[in-house]
């Protein structure tokens, strides 16, 4: 700790801290790399010093609980002395009784916490609030029921609406209990959206309502973009198109048209279109699970994408490459081609092992690293020695996509440019997903534009 330096905030960080101090409820929609955790800790430091509040509850993904909050306190001498208790694992009951300033818990622990007898903190901070974007989820209901216990409530995220504006209600409700967008999700949906599609099961924004949503939440939200406030390297996107072998293409087309495809050894049936899209994504990448319960048994249909990835690895000549994949069978096949001992950031990796992987990666000791976006898209800095990211296949989730890219396209990147490669099978669902992500990104961009702060606008002038 003796080597830690004091936290010296940028002007935009000072502005964010002032907002948290001035308002009892606020959302910080800040891109990765802008220091959301440090900003929140600085605000807590002031509030604790004033004696107005004594402690805070931070709700965050498990990896962020263990890695980000404790490490940020250790990193900056300004925050030394703040005591952290992690409410997870076999000793969580003991941690609950500690004299801590900051209690951190993952969303899955909230139902347990709601049943505990405890002197509740006065401050709530929800880190990565999109974990609560679904109004009907158990975690959202649990947290909504706790909100009245806190005098101050804050949400932090860089991607507030990964699937569209329906995602915003549950997050804003955490701040104001429904004052801005209505006390009930159905009330919000009926007021701003209209049913469409077969049976009316899909909802689209009603004409003229988008801007009204932005106007209502703007007093609560501060939006800061990395492009406005950090000197980021150039980001280059390039598509590496792959042509499927004829047999694999026939399998793909048969699944697409009939939802049934006969492979060499097995017949796979897609019960509905949702399942079929998952099968199509797998077929485009080169392997498919043999049943819908995903027991792990799969059949490989082609190696076209792996071949293209190998060409890219050889072209980079040892420059570190981060490879994002979706399915477990992708990882098995990638390791079979590139090396069984190549590490991967995926579900089940222990915090200790993850720390070792990240340390070796950022030190440039690993030329190749595999990562599952749902496991690697939050709370990790992977830019230490890497400026190349390859998407073996794309996720539907905009948050996972955007956050994954920002693991290397962020502050601290020493290269002049970051290159993102898309391995895309021609004529397949790969191209569709790319378009869907672009549409979702445009929707989120509209939100960010409406919430753009005057400070950023002044800088542009």
C-alpha positions as CSV (number, residue, x, y, z in Angstrom):
1,X,0.0,0.0,0.0
2,X,3.0,2.3,0.5
3,X,3.4,2.6,-3.2
4,X,-0.2,3.7,-3.8
5,X,-0.7,7.1,-5.3
6,X,-3.4,9.6,-4.3
7,X,-6.4,9.6,-6.6
8,X,-6.2,12.7,-8.8
9,X,-9.6,13.1,-10.6
10,X,-10.1,14.4,-14.1
11,X,-12.6,17.3,-14.4
12,X,-15.3,15.0,-15.6
13,X,-14.8,12.8,-12.6
14,X,-15.1,15.8,-10.3
15,X,-18.4,16.6,-11.9
16,X,-19.7,13.1,-11.4
17,X,-18.7,13.1,-7.8
18,X,-20.5,16.5,-7.3
19,X,-23.6,15.0,-8.9
20,X,-23.6,12.1,-6.4
21,X,-23.1,14.4,-3.5
22,X,-25.8,16.9,-4.6
23,X,-28.5,14.2,-5.5
24,X,-29.7,11.4,-3.4
25,X,-30.5,9.4,-6.5
26,X,-28.4,9.4,-9.7
27,X,-27.4,7.2,-12.6
28,X,-23.9,7.4,-14.0
29,X,-23.9,6.1,-17.5
30,X,-20.2,6.1,-18.0
31,X,-18.2,4.1,-20.6
32,X,-15.7,1.6,-19.3
33,X,-12.4,3.2,-18.4
34,X,-13.8,6.4,-17.1
35,X,-13.4,5.3,-13.5
36,X,-17.0,4.6,-12.2
37,X,-15.7,2.8,-9.1
38,X,-13.2,5.6,-8.2
39,X,-15.9,8.2,-8.6
40,X,-18.3,6.3,-6.3
41,X,-15.5,5.7,-3.7
42,X,-14.7,9.4,-3.8
43,X,-18.3,10.3,-3.1
44,X,-18.5,7.8,-0.3
45,X,-15.4,9.2,1.2
46,X,-16.9,12.6,1.4
47,X,-20.3,11.4,2.7
48,X,-18.7,9.3,5.4
49,X,-16.4,12.2,6.5
50,X,-19.4,14.4,6.8
51,X,-21.1,11.8,9.0
52,X,-24.3,11.9,7.1
53,X,-24.1,8.2,6.2
54,X,-22.0,5.5,7.7
55,X,-21.9,2.7,5.2
56,X,-22.9,1.5,1.7
57,X,-24.2,-1.6,0.0
58,X,-22.7,-2.3,-3.4
59,X,-24.5,-4.8,-5.6
60,X,-22.3,-6.0,-8.4
61,X,-21.4,-9.1,-10.5
62,X,-19.4,-11.5,-8.5
63,X,-16.1,-10.9,-10.2
64,X,-16.5,-7.2,-9.7
65,X,-17.2,-7.8,-6.0
66,X,-13.9,-9.7,-5.6
67,X,-11.7,-7.9,-8.0
68,X,-12.7,-4.4,-8.8
69,X,-13.9,-2.8,-5.5
70,X,-11.2,-4.1,-3.1
71,X,-8.5,-3.5,-5.7
72,X,-9.6,0.1,-6.4
73,X,-9.4,0.9,-2.7
74,X,-5.9,-0.7,-2.6
75,X,-4.8,1.1,-5.7
76,X,-5.3,4.7,-4.5
77,X,-4.1,6.0,-1.2
78,X,-7.0,8.4,-1.1
79,X,-9.3,5.5,-0.4
80,X,-7.1,3.6,2.1
81,X,-8.9,3.1,5.4
82,X,-12.2,2.2,3.7
83,X,-13.1,-1.3,4.9
84,X,-14.7,-3.8,2.5
85,X,-16.7,-6.9,3.4
86,X,-17.7,-9.3,0.7
87,X,-21.1,-11.0,1.4
88,X,-20.5,-14.2,-0.5
89,X,-19.3,-17.7,0.2
90,X,-19.3,-19.8,3.4
91,X,-18.2,-16.8,5.6
92,X,-20.9,-14.4,4.4
93,X,-22.7,-14.5,7.7
94,X,-19.5,-13.5,9.5
95,X,-18.9,-10.7,6.9
96,X,-22.3,-9.4,7.6
97,X,-21.3,-8.7,11.2
98,X,-18.1,-6.9,10.4
99,X,-17.6,-3.2,11.0
100,X,-17.2,-2.3,7.3
101,X,-17.7,0.8,5.3
102,X,-18.6,-0.9,2.0
103,X,-20.5,-4.2,1.8
104,X,-20.4,-5.8,-1.6
105,X,-22.8,-8.6,-2.7
106,X,-23.7,-10.2,-6.0
107,X,-27.3,-10.1,-7.3
108,X,-27.8,-13.7,-6.6
109,X,-27.3,-13.0,-2.9
110,X,-30.0,-10.4,-2.5
111,X,-32.8,-12.8,-1.6
112,X,-30.6,-14.2,1.2
113,X,-29.8,-10.7,2.4
114,X,-33.5,-9.7,2.4
115,X,-34.1,-12.3,5.1
116,X,-31.2,-11.2,7.3
117,X,-31.5,-9.2,10.5
118,X,-29.0,-6.4,9.8
119,X,-28.4,-2.7,10.3
120,X,-28.9,-1.7,6.7
121,X,-26.5,0.8,5.1
122,X,-27.8,4.2,4.2
123,X,-26.4,4.1,0.6
124,X,-27.1,1.7,-2.3
125,X,-24.8,1.5,-5.3
126,X,-25.8,-0.9,-8.1
127,X,-22.7,-1.5,-10.2
128,X,-23.6,-2.7,-13.7
129,X,-27.3,-2.0,-13.3
130,X,-28.2,-3.7,-16.5
131,X,-28.2,-6.9,-14.4
132,X,-31.6,-5.5,-13.2
133,X,-33.0,-4.5,-16.6
134,X,-35.7,-7.2,-16.5
135,X,-38.6,-5.9,-14.3
136,X,-39.9,-9.4,-13.7
137,X,-36.7,-11.1,-12.6
138,X,-36.3,-12.3,-9.1
139,X,-33.3,-10.2,-8.5
140,X,-35.1,-7.0,-9.6
141,X,-38.1,-7.8,-7.4
142,X,-35.8,-8.4,-4.5
143,X,-33.9,-5.2,-4.9
144,X,-37.0,-3.1,-5.6
145,X,-38.4,-4.3,-2.3
146,X,-35.3,-3.1,-0.5
147,X,-35.0,0.4,-2.1
148,X,-36.9,2.2,0.7
149,X,-34.2,1.2,3.2
150,X,-31.7,3.5,1.5
151,X,-31.4,7.3,1.9
152,X,-29.2,7.5,-1.3
153,X,-29.4,5.3,-4.4
154,X,-27.0,5.2,-7.4
155,X,-26.7,3.1,-10.5
156,X,-23.6,2.6,-12.6
157,X,-23.4,1.3,-16.1
158,X,-22.0,1.9,-19.6
159,X,-24.7,0.1,-21.5
160,X,-28.1,0.9,-19.9
161,X,-30.3,-0.3,-22.8
162,X,-28.6,-3.3,-24.4
163,X,-31.9,-4.5,-26.0
164,X,-33.9,-1.3,-26.3
165,X,-35.7,1.2,-24.2
166,X,-37.9,-1.3,-22.4
167,X,-34.7,-2.1,-20.4
168,X,-34.6,1.3,-18.8
169,X,-37.7,1.2,-16.6
170,X,-36.4,-1.3,-13.9
171,X,-33.1,0.6,-13.6
172,X,-34.6,4.0,-13.2
173,X,-37.2,2.6,-10.7
174,X,-34.2,1.8,-8.5
175,X,-33.5,5.5,-8.3
176,X,-36.9,7.1,-7.9
177,X,-39.5,4.4,-7.2
178,X,-41.4,5.1,-10.4
179,X,-41.7,8.9,-10.3
180,X,-40.2,9.4,-13.7
181,X,-41.5,6.4,-15.7
182,X,-44.4,5.1,-13.7
183,X,-44.7,2.8,-10.6
184,X,-45.3,-0.3,-12.7
185,X,-43.6,-1.8,-15.7
186,X,-46.9,-2.4,-17.5
187,X,-47.8,1.2,-16.9
188,X,-44.6,2.3,-18.5
189,X,-44.9,-0.1,-21.4
190,X,-48.5,0.8,-22.1
191,X,-47.7,4.5,-22.0
192,X,-44.7,4.6,-24.3
193,X,-45.0,1.4,-26.4
194,X,-47.5,-0.3,-28.6
195,X,-47.9,-4.0,-29.3
196,X,-46.8,-5.3,-32.7
197,X,-45.9,-8.6,-34.4
198,X,-47.8,-11.8,-34.4
199,X,-50.2,-11.9,-31.4
200,X,-48.9,-8.6,-30.1
201,X,-46.1,-10.1,-28.2
202,X,-43.5,-7.6,-29.4
203,X,-43.5,-4.0,-28.4
204,X,-42.2,-1.0,-30.3
205,X,-41.9,2.6,-29.3
206,X,-45.0,4.6,-30.0
207,X,-44.5,7.6,-32.2
208,X,-43.1,10.6,-30.4
209,X,-42.5,8.8,-27.1
210,X,-38.7,8.2,-27.4
211,X,-37.8,11.8,-26.6
212,X,-40.3,12.0,-23.8
213,X,-38.5,9.1,-22.0
214,X,-35.2,10.9,-22.4
215,X,-36.7,14.1,-21.1
216,X,-38.1,12.4,-18.0
217,X,-34.9,10.7,-17.0
218,X,-32.4,13.4,-17.9
219,X,-32.4,15.1,-14.4
220,X,-31.4,11.8,-12.9
221,X,-28.6,10.7,-15.3
222,X,-25.1,11.8,-16.2
223,X,-23.8,10.4,-19.5
224,X,-20.0,10.5,-20.1
225,X,-18.4,8.8,-23.1
226,X,-14.8,7.6,-23.3
227,X,-14.4,9.2,-26.7
228,X,-15.2,12.7,-25.3
229,X,-13.0,12.5,-22.3
230,X,-10.1,10.1,-23.0
231,X,-7.5,10.0,-25.7
232,X,-8.5,6.5,-27.1
233,X,-6.6,4.9,-29.9
234,X,-8.2,4.5,-33.3
235,X,-10.6,1.5,-33.5
236,X,-10.6,-0.4,-36.8
237,X,-13.2,-3.0,-37.6
238,X,-12.6,-5.6,-40.3
239,X,-14.7,-8.5,-41.5
240,X,-13.0,-11.8,-42.3
241,X,-15.6,-13.5,-44.5
242,X,-15.7,-17.3,-44.5
243,X,-17.3,-19.5,-47.1
244,X,-18.9,-22.7,-45.6
245,X,-18.0,-26.0,-47.3
246,X,-20.8,-27.3,-49.5
247,X,-21.9,-30.0,-47.1
248,X,-22.0,-27.6,-44.2
249,X,-23.9,-25.0,-46.3
250,X,-26.5,-27.6,-47.2
251,X,-26.9,-28.5,-43.5
252,X,-27.3,-24.8,-42.6
253,X,-29.9,-24.1,-45.4
254,X,-31.9,-27.2,-44.4
255,X,-32.0,-26.1,-40.8
256,X,-32.9,-22.6,-41.8
257,X,-35.7,-23.6,-44.1
258,X,-37.1,-26.7,-42.3
259,X,-35.8,-26.4,-38.8
260,X,-34.5,-29.9,-39.2
261,X,-31.1,-31.0,-40.5
262,X,-29.7,-34.4,-40.9
263,X,-26.0,-34.5,-40.1
264,X,-23.6,-37.3,-40.8
265,X,-24.5,-39.3,-37.7
266,X,-27.5,-37.7,-36.0
267,X,-30.7,-35.8,-36.7
268,X,-31.3,-32.6,-34.8
269,X,-34.8,-31.1,-34.4
270,X,-35.4,-27.4,-33.6
271,X,-38.7,-27.2,-31.7
272,X,-39.2,-23.6,-32.5
273,X,-37.6,-20.6,-34.2
274,X,-35.8,-19.5,-31.1
275,X,-34.0,-22.8,-30.7
276,X,-33.4,-22.9,-34.4
277,X,-31.5,-19.6,-34.3
278,X,-29.2,-21.0,-31.7
279,X,-28.6,-24.0,-33.9
280,X,-27.9,-21.8,-36.9
281,X,-25.3,-19.8,-34.9
282,X,-23.6,-23.1,-34.0
283,X,-23.7,-24.4,-37.6
284,X,-22.3,-21.2,-38.9
285,X,-19.4,-21.6,-36.5
286,X,-18.7,-25.2,-37.2
287,X,-20.3,-27.5,-34.6
288,X,-23.7,-28.2,-33.1
289,X,-24.9,-29.7,-29.9
290,X,-26.8,-33.0,-30.4
291,X,-29.8,-32.1,-28.2
292,X,-31.5,-29.0,-26.8
293,X,-30.5,-29.7,-23.2
294,X,-26.9,-29.1,-24.1
295,X,-25.3,-32.1,-22.3
296,X,-22.0,-31.4,-23.9
297,X,-22.1,-33.9,-26.8
298,X,-21.7,-32.2,-30.1
299,X,-20.8,-32.9,-33.8
300,X,-18.3,-30.8,-35.8
301,X,-19.6,-29.8,-39.2
302,X,-16.8,-27.8,-40.6
303,X,-13.5,-26.0,-39.7
304,X,-13.8,-23.0,-42.0
305,X,-13.8,-20.4,-39.2
306,X,-11.0,-22.1,-37.3
307,X,-9.0,-22.2,-40.5
308,X,-9.6,-18.5,-40.9
309,X,-8.6,-17.8,-37.3
310,X,-5.4,-19.8,-37.8
311,X,-4.5,-17.6,-40.8
312,X,-5.1,-14.5,-38.6
313,X,-2.9,-15.9,-35.8
314,X,-0.1,-16.6,-38.2
315,X,-0.5,-13.2,-39.8
316,X,-0.2,-11.5,-36.4
317,X,3.1,-13.3,-35.8
318,X,3.0,-13.5,-32.1
319,X,1.1,-10.3,-31.4
320,X,-1.4,-11.1,-28.6
321,X,-4.9,-11.9,-29.8
322,X,-8.0,-12.1,-27.7
323,X,-10.6,-14.5,-29.1
324,X,-14.3,-14.2,-28.0
325,X,-16.4,-17.3,-28.4
326,X,-20.0,-18.2,-27.4
327,X,-20.3,-22.0,-27.1
328,X,-18.4,-24.4,-25.0
329,X,-17.8,-26.7,-28.0
330,X,-16.2,-23.7,-29.7
331,X,-13.6,-23.6,-26.9
332,X,-13.0,-27.3,-27.1
333,X,-12.4,-27.1,-30.8
334,X,-10.2,-24.0,-30.5
335,X,-8.0,-25.6,-27.9
336,X,-7.7,-28.8,-30.1
337,X,-6.4,-26.6,-32.9
338,X,-4.2,-24.1,-31.0
339,X,-3.3,-25.8,-27.8
340,X,-5.1,-27.6,-25.0
341,X,-3.3,-25.5,-22.3
342,X,-4.3,-22.1,-23.7
343,X,-6.2,-20.4,-20.9
344,X,-9.8,-19.2,-21.2
345,X,-11.9,-16.8,-19.2
346,X,-15.2,-18.6,-18.7
347,X,-17.7,-19.5,-16.1
348,X,-16.2,-21.5,-13.2
349,X,-12.7,-19.9,-13.3
350,X,-11.8,-19.2,-9.7
351,X,-10.9,-15.6,-8.7
352,X,-7.3,-16.7,-8.0
353,X,-6.9,-18.4,-11.4
354,X,-8.5,-15.4,-13.1
355,X,-6.0,-13.1,-11.5
356,X,-3.1,-15.2,-12.7
357,X,-4.5,-15.3,-16.3
358,X,-5.0,-11.5,-16.4
359,X,-1.6,-10.8,-14.9
360,X,0.2,-13.1,-17.5
361,X,-1.9,-11.7,-20.3
362,X,-1.2,-8.1,-19.5
363,X,2.5,-8.9,-19.1
364,X,2.6,-10.2,-22.6
365,X,3.3,-13.8,-21.6
366,X,0.3,-15.2,-23.5
367,X,0.0,-14.8,-27.3
368,X,-3.5,-16.2,-27.3
369,X,-6.4,-15.9,-24.8
370,X,-10.0,-17.3,-25.2
371,X,-12.8,-15.5,-23.5
372,X,-16.6,-16.0,-23.2
373,X,-18.2,-12.5,-23.3
374,X,-20.7,-13.2,-20.5
375,X,-17.8,-14.1,-18.2
376,X,-15.2,-11.6,-19.4
377,X,-17.1,-8.5,-20.4
378,X,-17.2,-6.8,-17.0
379,X,-14.6,-5.6,-14.6
380,X,-11.4,-6.7,-16.5
381,X,-8.6,-4.7,-17.9
382,X,-7.1,-6.7,-20.8
383,X,-5.4,-4.0,-22.7
384,X,-1.9,-4.3,-21.1
385,X,-0.3,-6.0,-24.1
386,X,-3.2,-6.6,-26.5
387,X,-4.7,-4.5,-29.3
388,X,-6.4,-7.3,-31.3
389,X,-9.8,-8.8,-30.7
390,X,-11.3,-11.5,-32.9
391,X,-15.0,-12.5,-32.6
392,X,-15.3,-16.2,-33.4
393,X,-19.0,-15.7,-33.2
394,X,-21.1,-12.7,-32.0
395,X,-23.5,-12.6,-29.1
396,X,-27.0,-11.2,-29.4
397,X,-26.4,-9.2,-26.2
398,X,-25.3,-5.6,-27.0
399,X,-23.9,-5.2,-23.5
400,X,-21.7,-8.3,-23.7
401,X,-20.5,-7.1,-27.2
402,X,-19.8,-3.5,-26.3
403,X,-18.2,-4.3,-22.9
404,X,-16.0,-7.0,-24.5
405,X,-14.6,-4.6,-27.1
406,X,-13.8,-2.2,-24.3
407,X,-11.7,-4.7,-22.4
408,X,-8.9,-3.6,-24.8
409,X,-10.2,-0.3,-26.3
410,X,-9.9,1.7,-23.2
411,X,-7.6,4.0,-21.2
412,X,-4.2,2.4,-20.7
413,X,-4.0,1.0,-24.2
414,X,-0.5,1.8,-25.5
415,X,-1.0,1.0,-29.1
416,X,-2.1,3.6,-31.6
417,X,-5.0,1.5,-32.9
418,X,-7.2,-1.4,-31.8
419,X,-8.3,-3.8,-34.4
420,X,-11.6,-5.8,-34.1
421,X,-12.0,-8.8,-36.4
422,X,-15.3,-10.4,-37.2
423,X,-15.2,-14.0,-38.4
424,X,-18.4,-14.1,-40.4
425,X,-19.8,-17.0,-42.4
426,X,-21.2,-15.6,-45.7
427,X,-25.0,-15.7,-46.1
428,X,-25.6,-16.9,-42.5
429,X,-27.1,-15.6,-39.3
430,X,-23.6,-14.1,-38.5
431,X,-24.5,-11.3,-40.8
432,X,-28.0,-10.9,-39.3
433,X,-26.6,-10.6,-35.7
434,X,-24.1,-8.0,-36.9
435,X,-27.0,-6.0,-38.2
436,X,-29.1,-6.5,-35.0
437,X,-26.2,-5.3,-32.9
438,X,-25.9,-2.2,-35.1
439,X,-29.6,-1.4,-34.6
440,X,-29.4,-1.9,-30.9
441,X,-26.3,0.3,-30.8
442,X,-28.2,3.0,-32.7
443,X,-31.0,2.9,-30.1
444,X,-28.5,3.2,-27.3
445,X,-26.7,6.0,-29.1
446,X,-30.0,7.9,-29.3
447,X,-30.3,7.7,-25.5
448,X,-26.8,8.8,-25.0
449,X,-27.2,11.7,-27.4
450,X,-30.3,12.9,-25.6
451,X,-28.5,12.7,-22.2
452,X,-25.3,14.3,-23.5
453,X,-23.9,16.6,-20.9
454,X,-23.2,20.3,-21.5
455,X,-19.6,19.9,-20.5
456,X,-18.9,17.5,-23.4
457,X,-20.8,19.8,-25.8
458,X,-18.7,22.7,-24.7
459,X,-15.5,20.8,-25.2
460,X,-16.5,19.9,-28.8
461,X,-17.0,23.6,-29.5
